[in-house]
């Protein structure tokens, strides 16, 4: 049998190596000690991933995108993960799918908030269609809800994901002005680490669109996001 080192087990469990040693010493995590070194079986890590509920704190950007890949059934992305990380992502995805409607927005928004940084702008109405059609932008949120059958059609706005190096060029090209609140009609999310698979698409998958919609202030947008999430 192949074993995981303490460091590998810590990465898979999203905890510190010290915490893994504490779990091993308390026999809360099965392991063996060989030549003074703790070793953990992948099966024990997978079992703990499946049995532990998702934490009520934001995931790292990388972990958030792994969960969104699992929710989106992006098998190519999941195939590149180690078995413990893949199991962890699927376990967290299952946790989010199980959320009741009243708890869904809070849980989704809390766990996935570090996936991207939101930038809000005002753009002239004549450029909005060009923004969502720009090859540097992955349509999402209100600009992709209709693609996934959501009962939400929004005109007068543009929403999507961009890579960090592309933001300045998009802002300059479309003469966007930074703003917040009711004046904003362009919402661009700068994707964090782990989102490379998203940029192989022109339209974000339903799980990503659902997460974006549930973060919006309007009740109809949140409701549309919840419906998309419930149908995953």
Order of alpha helices (4+ residues) and beta strands (2+ residues): beta-alpha-alpha-beta-beta-alpha-alpha-alpha-alpha-alpha-beta-alpha-beta-beta-alpha-beta-beta-alpha-alpha
